[in-house]
Each structure stands twice: as structure tokens, then as C-alpha cells.
Amino acid sequence: MEFVLSELTDQVLTARAAEKSLFIMGGGTKAFYGNHRAMRPQDDHYQLDMTAYHGIVNYQPSELVVTVRAGTPLAELQAELARNGQMLAFEPPHFGAAATVGGCVAAGLAGPRRMAAGGVRDFVLGVRMLNAQGVIASFGGEVMKNVAGYDVSRLMAGSLGIFGVLLDISLKVLPRPLEEVTRVFDTTQAEALAHFTAWRSQPLPISAAAWVPDGGEGRLAVRLSGAPPAVQSAVTRIGGRELDDAQAWWQSLREQTHPFFDRTRPLWRMALPPTAPKLDIGPMLLEWGGGQRWFSGPADAQSLRTVAAHAGGHVALFRPAGQAIPAGGVFHPLAPAVATITRRLKQELDPSGLFNPGRLYPEL
């Protein structure tokens, strides 16, 4: 891998010397995400392919930590963890077989278990990255108690590669639950939100909770995970009926293969307080106990942003699918203080604006 690393460094230095932008690419399964458009022959920039830089660097199951190269297929890492009864607890979406670990961290997207386990950045312990000067910098470490540079490591999650090239990533892993059961209920969206509120005040081992507009009024699903006695006690308490083929159903939400996620229609992602009431803006799917809400269909970005802000959250155009990119980009505008900090961080780590310009916000 030293030869591959040398090649990557040379490409960064070549792009810098030529004053050309450098777009970082893994498996390309999340190329739709962010302020992205396909490369054209006339574009004056380079592409940095990370897929050759792959492999697990260090994995000690007893330590619950794995260090992996950014170009490693996500499925390969998860298969190795599964052989040892462990998992990436944030349940990352793949959106395709070519998904890589670097893309997983750079996108910062988490699946249904995020409501209980936390997001991607909560599991990043350390990173090694290549900066715009062609220098390899390390932040954080490989142990859960390490704090040196920890915040910088976490900032790489969801940064869409604008700060530098992720090389090696140390992630905290967790044991797989001994038992999982999914219970379902026929409910309206308002009733589902009431259930979510009631369950949050109870000691229930809930690892995922979602409401989908499946036929009739809708379907609420709650996944219970943990020790068998705790799971069975929770089943008795909440009732409902068992969901057949639950693993495939949750996967359809994670990978957005459920019929709700019609890829010919624009898809908007709202992050809201779970206590926010029902929003009457059109067809919606709720995840994370109401904390993440999906809206499918064309819409005016400013109107949706106003609705989300009034409810205490924010909204992003997750998958444009023909929808015009909103002014200022697909993501909700940053608060002034956060925008200032983000610009300073970009200036510190990538002063020449080399990496993925505009991918996160047009001005970065």
C-alpha cells in the first residue's frame, strides 16, 4: 500500500501545482449527495480515486476498535465484523455494492439504529488524512479513551471530503444484539408520533422506530434489541404483531429501496426534534422516532426551510432527481457562527481550496 499512498500524494501535489481542483471519489454510490454534478471533459479539475487504497489495518475484536483504509468496501468490513459477532452500530447505508468506508464517513449518513446508537461521528476515534500540502496528518487514535485531536477526527464525518483526503479511519464497533424483534401497528402518523413520545419515557430496548404510509392509514414499526428477557418484556409491554422478514424491511429503509423512496422524485430530508408535531406538507416517512422525516416530491426549498426552522430543525434536498438545486446549495444554510467556524476550518486544513470545492456548501 505504500506505493498506492505515494501515488495519491503525487496526485495531490500535481493538482496543487497546476492550481486545479481535486474531487475525491470512492465507490461513487453517494455521488448524488451534496452539491454534486457529473464531471465533464471540459472541467478543469482532477479526480482522486481511493478504491486502490483498501484493506483492514488493525482489528482486535476484544478492543472493540477497527482501523481500516478509506477505499475498503463497506460490505467487506461489515462481513469481517459479523464473523466476530460485531457491527457498525450506526448502521450505515450503502446505496450500492461499491460503497467504501471512506465514503461512509465522509457522507456521515446513518441508518435506522442511529436513534439508539448515535451517528457516524460518535464512532470515529481517529483518522489519518492527506492534506493539501501532500503531508499526512493524524488526529485521534485507536483507543476509546483517547482525546488528543478527537474533535478534529469527528469533524471529518459528514464533511464530504472538503477538508482533506481520508486515508485510515479508526472506528468503534459494538457487539451484535443477542436478540431482535420488530413489532408493527396500524396507525396514523399522528398516532405514531404519540407512541414515539410515550415510548421515550419508558425503559424499552428500542433500536429503531419508523412510520411509513403503507396502505390504509400507515404502519408503525419498532425494533427491540438486546438480551432476550429484556426484549420479551418489552414485547409484552408494547403489544403489536410481529413483522415478517423484519431484517429485509429495515434494510429497505436503510438502502431506500422501499416503494416510498421513488428515485424519479426529489427526496427531502428533515432533521427535527422528535417532539415536533405532524407536518402537513405532503407524503412523508418518519424514522428515528420522529427525529428524521423524509418528504418525497418537488417543492419550494425556501418554504420547506421555513417549515423546518419553525419546527426547530432543518431540511436538505437529499436526492435532487430533477429538482433545481436551491440557491445556496442543497443543505440548509448554516447559522452565522457555525458558518464562520466552518470557513476557518477549511482555511486551516485546505487553504488553497483544493478538495471537493462546493460539495458541502458552494462557498467552501
VENVENQUI-V860486 format. One record per backbone hydrogen bond with DSSP energy under -0.5 kcal/mol. CO is the residue of the C=O (numbers start at 1). NH is the residue of the N-H. Records with the same first field share a line. If there is no record, write none. Layout:
CO->NH  NH
This chain:
1->5
2->6
3->7
4->8
5->9
6->10
7->11
8->12
9->13
10->14
11->15
12->16
13->17
14->18
15->20
16->19
21->46
22->24  356
23->48
25->50
28->31
30->33
34->36
40->43
43->45
44->21
46->23
47->49
48->25  50
50->53
52->54
53->71
55->57  69
58->67
59->61
60->63  64  65
61->64
64->173
65->60
66->171
67->57  58
68->169
69->72
70->102
72->101
73->77
74->78
75->79
76->80
77->81
78->82
79->83
80->84
81->84  86
82->85
85->176
87->89  174
88->91
90->111
96->99
99->74
100->104
101->105
102->106
103->107
104->108  109
105->158
106->160
111->114
112->115
113->116  117
114->118
119->122
120->123
121->124
123->125  172
125->141
126->170
127->139
128->167  168
129->131  137
130->165
131->134
135->131  137
137->129
139->127
143->146
147->150
148->140
149->153
150->154
151->155
152->156
153->156
154->157
156->159
159->162
164->166
165->130
167->70
168->128
169->68  171
170->125  126
171->66
174->87
179->226
181->224
182->243
183->222
184->241
185->187  220
188->192
189->193
190->194
191->195
192->196
193->197
194->198
195->199
196->200
197->201
198->201
199->202
202->204
204->206
205->225
208->223
209->289
210->221
211->286
212->214  219
213->215
218->187
219->212
220->185
221->210
222->183
223->207  208
224->181
226->179
227->231
228->232
229->233
230->234
231->235
232->236
233->237
234->238
235->239
241->184
242->244
243->246
245->249
246->250
247->251
248->252
249->253
250->254
251->255
252->257  258
258->261
260->262
261->263
262->265
266->297
267->318  319
268->270  295
269->316
270->272  293
271->314
273->276
278->280
279->281
283->296
285->294
286->211
287->290  292
288->291
291->272
292->287
293->270
294->285
295->268  297
299->301
300->304
301->305
302->306
303->307
304->308
305->309
306->310
307->311
308->313
309->312
311->273
314->271
316->269  318
319->267
320->323
326->329
330->317
335->339
336->340
337->341
338->342
339->343
340->344
341->345
342->346
343->347
344->348
345->349
346->350
349->132
350->353
354->22
356->359
359->35
361->364
